[in-house]
Amino acid sequence: MFHTASEDDIKKGRTTDIYFSRAKEILEKKGIKREVVAECTAASLPGGYEWGVLAGVEEVAHLFEGYDVDVYSLPEGSVFYPREPVVRIQGEYGEFCELETPLLGLICQASGIATKAARLKKVAGERTILSFGVRRMHPAIAPMIDRAAYIGGVDGFSCVAAEELLGKKASGTMPHALMIVMGDQVEAWKAFDEVIDKDVPRVALVDTYYDEKAEAIMAAEALDNLWGVRLDTPGSRRGDIKAIVDEVRWELDIRGFRDVKIVVSGGVDEEDIPELDKVDAFGVGTSISNARTINFALDIIEMEGKPVAKRGKYGGKKEVLRCPECLAGGTLYREARCPRCGTQMTSILEPLVEGGRVVAGKRRPDEIREFVLEQLLKLKV
């Protein structure tokens, strides 16, 4: 038996923090009912980031479906800034108080992953980024991880279970275990070429037993249709990875294998990518799957139509404004012009659930990803 909550547990609030259950019990026994407005905001972003990418909205809609509340949200994939409400809930507090914990869990982790993926893609530009990190996390959330990474901007993912969710095939080459079990690198590469569907790019893993340069040359000479070579050198043997990559590139080029691409995986993060200028694709693992969560909090900011808020929070229902030209943001009570470029800003909070009925249209992951990539063109890392 796996130590995971069922969908029914999540939906019925059984994954909540106990104090919400106690608050609900007290309110029910005292006969207290209050109509409130609550907002999800992040006071700051990890690592001093200036912006984040919202993910998990589709699951939030499913969470609140059937509950007598209205929910508004930024569209999934939206860039957001600190202190901007990304989700607004309106309804009787006792109706949804036990859903606060799962609500935050759904958007905090997914948004952290999508944000890191977007930052990596922004730094990589036209070069390929692949999400390879599900092995570092609980398998129950593996599809969520690769979905959040994909809509955040990565070009591919490794988890087979995410294929149905994303409508795309998983990406991957071969494990070191294949070379070891077959007893020979060349035989393993040739077997891969012989057995695996021809639509899968032929990428040879080239650091099992010999020097990366030596195995890269061996692979290029062994396979006529070689797409690329992958370096997954362990940290204990890595040394100067840029020097290794540059050497492999030189030796392949001088032998006429200029079209063979270089893929690097293992311990890659956003600060490594600019330095590795001769790498064509990156397999990024833990830095995506273990991305720092966005610390969203849910706070009541209005009750019975009157502004209320605890210390450190701004009372009253707000609108989230965004400039369509430069993506400047703001949280105001009215429409305004962009302070940067003068363009009319518009509110981007949209209805998600009305009276327990999901009203937002479902978008394909490819559409959300394209939306994110369009926004990245206007942002800096």
C-alpha positions, -999 to 999 in steps of 0.1 A, spaced: 0 0 0 14 34 -10 13 62 15 -8 86 -6 -42 102 -3 -70 92 -26 -88 116 -49 -118 113 -26 -97 122 5 -85 153 -13 -119 163 -26 -136 159 8 -109 179 27 -95 150 46 -59 161 37 -66 194 56 -47 207 86 -66 198 117 -71 234 128 -94 240 98 -116 210 109 -117 224 144 -126 259 131 -155 244 111 -167 224 141 -168 255 163 -186 276 137 -212 249 131 -219 243 168 -221 281 174 -244 285 144 -221 311 128 -222 316 91 -202 344 73 -200 352 37 -163 360 30 -139 367 2 -105 351 4 -75 356 -18 -44 335 -25 -12 356 -27 25 351 -24 42 379 -4 75 371 -21 90 346 -45 119 321 -40 154 331 -49 144 367 -52 125 359 -85 107 389 -100 79 367 -114 63 333 -113 42 311 -135 9 299 -121 1 261 -124 -24 237 -109 -55 257 -118 -72 228 -136 -69 207 -104 -82 237 -83 -114 237 -105 -119 200 -98 -113 205 -61 -141 231 -57 -165 215 -81 -197 207 -62 -191 232 -34 -214 262 -31 -187 288 -38 -175 311 -66 -139 308 -76 -119 332 -98 -84 326 -110 -57 338 -133 -56 316 -163 -32 287 -159 2 296 -172 -2 333 -163 28 352 -151 22 366 -117 40 390 -93 44 391 -55 12 402 -36 -10 396 -66 -41 375 -59 -39 344 -82 -71 328 -68 -102 344 -52 -129 324 -34 -163 339 -25 -188 320 -3 -197 309 32 -165 302 50 -176 269 66 -183 256 31 -147 257 20 -124 261 50 -112 225 49 -102 229 13 -75 256 21 -47 230 26 -53 210 -6 -59 243 -25 -25 256 -15 -8 223 -20 -21 221 -56 -8 255 -67 23 260 -45 42 230 -58 30 230 -94 37 267 -97 72 263 -83 79 236 -109 64 256 -137 83 287 -127 117 269 -126 109 253 -160 101 287 -174 133 302 -161 154 273 -176 137 277 -210 142 315 -209 179 310 -204 182 281 -229 164 300 -257 162 278 -288 181 250 -272 161 220 -259 152 215 -222 139 181 -211 124 173 -177 141 143 -162 135 146 -125 105 124 -116 128 98 -101 136 122 -73 100 126 -61 71 104 -49 58 85 -79 22 94 -72 29 130 -83 52 122 -112 25 131 -139 19 164 -122 56 172 -121 61 166 -158 28 184 -167 38 215 -147 73 214 -162 59 211 -198 34 239 -195 62 260 -179 81 257 -212 103 226 -213 104 208 -246 99 173 -234 95 150 -203 105 115 -193 75 101 -173 55 75 -192 24 82 -171 24 119 -182 19 109 -218 -18 106 -216 -21 138 -195 -1 158 -220 -10 141 -253 27 137 -262 53 110 -261 78 109 -233 115 116 -242 145 96 -232 175 77 -245 189 47 -226 202 39 -191 237 30 -182 222 -3 -171 215 -13 -207 252 -11 -215 262 -30 -184 236 -58 -189 245 -62 -226 282 -61 -217 292 -37 -245 284 -1 -254 284 -6 -291 261 -36 -289 238 -17 -267 237 13 -291 230 -10 -321 203 -29 -302 186 4 -294 187 13 -331 174 -21 -341 145 -24 -316 132 10 -308 107 28 -330 124 48 -358 106 80 -347 127 81 -315 160 101 -320 191 79 -318 210 94 -288 238 73 -274 248 75 -238 286 79 -239 302 78 -205 296 43 -192 331 28 -191 355 50 -212 363 87 -216 334 107 -230 354 117 -261 363 81 -268 327 68 -265 313 97 -285 336 88 -314 327 51 -311 290 59 -312 293 82 -342 312 56 -361 288 28 -351 255 44 -360 249 61 -394 217 77 -381 230 90 -348 211 121 -337 233 129 -306 254 118 -277 244 122 -241 269 130 -213 257 121 -179 290 120 -162 288 116 -124 300 145 -103 329 124 -88 344 121 -123 331 152 -140 358 178 -135 354 207 -158 322 198 -177 326 227 -202 361 215 -211 348 180 -216 319 192 -238 342 214 -259 366 185 -264 338 161 -275 325 188 -299 360 193 -314 367 156 -319 333 149 -335 336 179 -358 372 171 -369 360 136 -380 330 150 -400 303 144 -374 292 180 -372 255 171 -372 258 149 -341 243 169 -313 255 170 -276 231 164 -247 241 170 -211 222 158 -181 229 154 -144 230 183 -119 221 209 -145 206 242 -133 199 276 -149 233 291 -141 251 262 -160 233 267 -193 249 299 -206 284 285 -199 277 253 -219 274 271 -252 282 240 -273 254 219 -258 223 214 -279 200 200 -253 198 196 -215 182 169 -194 173 187 -162 163 166 -132 162 176 -95 163 214 -101 129 211 -118 112 183 -98 125 197 -65 120 233 -75 113 256 -45 76 259 -39 58 292 -42 46 301 -7 10 311 -15 -13 318 15 -50 321 16 -64 350 36 -99 364 42 -99 400 30 -136 408 30 -165 397 51 -202 405 46 -191 430 20 -167 449 43 -129 450 40 -111 429 67 -76 415 68 -51 403 93 -18 423 99 5 423 69 -24 418 44 -44 443 24 -81 443 30 -108 444 3 -115 425 -29 -89 434 -56 -85 431 -93 -52 419 -109 -42 442 -137 -18 433 -165 -4 453 -194 -8 433 -226 22 449 -242 50 447 -215 33 425 -189 37 451 -161 14 442 -133 -5 457 -104 -33 451 -79 -59 479 -79 -96 485 -76 -100 500 -110 -86 499 -145 -54 519 -151 -28 527 -176 6 509 -176 32 529 -157 59 517 -181 44 521 -216 10 538 -211 -11 509 -225 -45 503 -210 -42 476 -184 -69 450 -180 -81 427 -152 -70 391 -157 -89 373 -129 -114 350 -146 -144 329 -134 -133 294 -127 -162 279 -106 -197 294 -101 -219 279 -74 -199 247 -75 -201 244 -113 -168 246 -133 -173 274 -159 -138 279 -173 -130 261 -205 -104 234 -204 -72 242 -224 -48 218 -239 -13 217 -224 2 228 -257 -20 259 -256 -9 267 -221 27 262 -229 25 285 -259 9 311 -237 38 308 -213 64 311 -241 48 342 -255 50 358 -220 86 348 -216 95 369 -247 86 400 -226 104 390 -194 139 389 -180 154 362 -157 
